[in-house]
Amino acid sequence: MAVELLPADPSHAVYGIIRKLMEADYDYLTKMQPQLDLRVVLAKSDKDGVPAVKLGGYPCIATIGIVPYKQRVRGAGDVVLTIDTAEWADLDEKEKEATIAHELEHLDFPGMRQIGEHLVPAQDKFERPIVSLKLHDIYVGGFARIVDKYGDSAIEKQAVDRINSRLRQMPLRFEDELPEGITVSFNGVEINNAGELGKKIRNRGWSSKHEINETFKSAAAQA
């Protein structure tokens, strides 16, 4: 198997997503001096169904990595975002944005300080930003066989349960809608979309976010 790596053209849509995210959620990247040189590489496998991008042996849609110092001196950029083109093509626009946001979230700049209107990171001998990568704050790895055998005693199951508990506390997105023909009954009121549910929550003083989310998720899962 061979993987073809090509630099993305500056007009590629991924650069537009990066700019959008930098303006909205990662504006410190636009205020940095010197500016971070982030480049995108498109990876394509020569065999269908074989991932072009992996990390730790596992297939990935995208990865972000720090360019080694010697290559940076030669003008290779500071960090490289590598995207599996086959996986990327299957994503919708929101999923693409979420994927790029995930990779940008990894970026960290030790010793960053404010000087006037600019943010100045620690720099190497070539006066390029020193970059490090943050670890995930949601992570789980394990074996299904161990969960099957040990159930709640398996560390894999406990890790998944912790993640599920954390995600259940996330606020309901009132712009979401249930699939056509699906309704939920909450406190005796029939509701078919989250926007309507949001209004009734505010008007009637309902406050159990956990119960509301579980009701909504359960209805959506029936579709």
Secondary structure, DSSP 8 states (H G I E B T S, - for coil): --EEEEE--TTSHHHHHHHHHHHHT-THHHHBSS---EEEEEEEESSTTS-S-EETTEE-SEEEEE--HHHHHTT--SEEEEEEHHHHHT--HHHHHHHHHHHHHTEE-TT-EEETTEEE--B-TTS-B--EE---SS-----HHHHHHHGGGSHHHHHHHHHHHHHHTS---TT-B--TT--EEETTEEE-BHHHHHHHHHHHT---HHHHHHHHHHHHHT-
